Amino acid sequence: MRLRHKPWADDFLRENDHIVVQNPFEQKGKWQQEVFKNNHPLHIEIGTGKGQFIAGMSQQQQDINFIGIEQAKSIIVSAVQKAKDADSTNLRLINENAKDLRDLFSENEVDKIYLNFSDPWPKTRHEKRRLTYHTFLEQYKGILKDDGEIILKTDNRVFFEYSLVSFSKYGLILDEVLLDLHSYQDPSNVETEYEEKFSQKGHPIYRCKAYFPES
């Protein structure tokens, strides 16, 4: 799907530098002290999209620091507006192509990683782009705390099954595997835009939680 160019996006992101971190790579290892100015746990979402999830989470859990990462300027502007509407002081956004999260976060700096409706990249030749491919898992292990957690949600069963196998092969421990998240009526679940869309069409939403064993 071609993204509509928004010529005003650059100015909008700069004007909202209290939400969009302008020099994120310089904050490595200093997110709590210099950006959020507290010692609260740090949760990140990779592929924030239009920001409904991360904005909702920041309101629901105000004792957590949230960071949403989104590369596309034409998409992240919607997330910025949702963050403004939420008026959450515990939410920041990063507009970067984070090829290696270890350039943004130090070892043991992150408490939780959310992967919500990530691109499944269904073709075999694109396997390395999947956010649950082993090279990405290596990055996650490098920034998560010993008791850190990865939470994956998707409507794509093939990608979900692939991710479960990838997690297991890499040595992660599966703490939860749900084949129909909404049948559990979890009151703490914050929906993404895609989640609302697909669940309204009757599609099951898959979720799993996984963590690395203590070394």
Disulfide bonds with the S-S distance in Angstrom:
none
